[in-house]
Amino acid sequence: MRSGPPFVSIGRRDDAGGPVPYVGADYVTATAEVVRRAVALGHTRLAYLGAGEGAEAWADRWRGFELGVRDGGATARRLPAVEAVRSTTATAVVCEEAADGPAVHALRPDLSIVTLGEPTRAVPPSKLAFTGIEIPREEMGEQAVDVLTALLEGRPVRSQRLLPCSFVEGGTLRPA
């Protein structure tokens, strides 16, 4: 039995001595889908710019990238830093951190670029509308409150949920 006040994490959390209630984004499915879209446009060499490990959200994005690459029969590699795009042979880059999108475009405007969510750090203004995914942040918060309320009231509730992300068309994913 859990001790302490009830809580609900916003974002998927691995078990920590027992199930952790959460409402998170389904990054695996969303990332795999944008990779499949890139492959359908003829991109057979893709690169992933980001850690792809550590926090659950980063690990889930990487798993989705790998799944989409595998499903599409493409080749892929992980890039350790923005500067690595200078020498990549990839035709499309998937940016774990959306703030890297403008920097990638500045270095290699010939590449197709996909961003996975909204920037988490400051970015210079850009006229580009990046192709990518939108995280259902408001819905995650609303459902977290609903789960917490059910837990406080002792009602049965599915306490671990992943919500779908939306595809953002943008203009940075073009045919290879």
Secondary structure, 3 states (H helix, E strand, C coil): CCCCCCCCEECCCCCCCCCCCEEEECHHHHHHHHHHHHHHCCCCEEEEECCCCCCHHHHHHHHHHHHHHHHHCCEEEEECCHHHHHHCCCCEEEECCCCHHHHHHHHCCCCEEEEECCCCCCCCCCCCCCEEEECCHHHHHHHHHHHHHHHHHCCCCCCEEEECCEEECCCCCCCC
